[in-house]
Amino acid sequence: MSETATAHQQHPIGTYVKVWILLFVLSFFSYLVDFFHVQGVLRWGLILVLMALKAGFIVAIFMHMKWERLALIYAIIMPPLAILVLVAMMATESHYVHDNRTEHFAVAPLK
């Protein structure tokens, strides 16, 4: 391997340290959500946002996706996004079916 190819693969250690500190701060905020007893939709929204941010930084920096080709990034990112869209569509459909059955049969299904 040539010297320029080897040098091209090296990333500054400062980048990793900054991301590691940022991950620590995001984990601290995640802990604060539990510490302050945040409840309901706000709790789950904060937890999911913080989780997605941490996962994004880990994938981008530590798995070197930031420096990969766009096609490879799409190959890894698009399937989970498609699954999320399909799950959202199923959830919307389930609410429609539940409301439709409740309206037409006049009895809500047992839980």
C-alpha positions, 0 to 999 in steps of 0.5 A: 500500500502506498503512503498516501493510501495509508494516510488517507485511511487515518482519521484524527483521534480528536474526532473520535474523542469529541464523538465519545464525549458527545455520546456520553452527554447524550447518555447523560440526558437519557439518564436525566429523563428517568431521573426527573420521572418524565412520563408518557409520550414525552418520555418515549419521544425523548428516549427514542430521539436520544437513542437515534442520535447516539446510534447515528453518531456511532454508525457515522463515526465509529463504523466510518459511514461518514466517509463511505460512498453514498450508495453504501450508506443508502444500502444500510439506511434505507431498509430500516427506514422502509420498515419504519414506514411500513410499521407506521402504515400498519399502526394507522390501519389498525386504528382505522380497523379498531374504530370501524369495528367499534362503530359498526359492532357497537362493542369494543373488542376485549383487551 
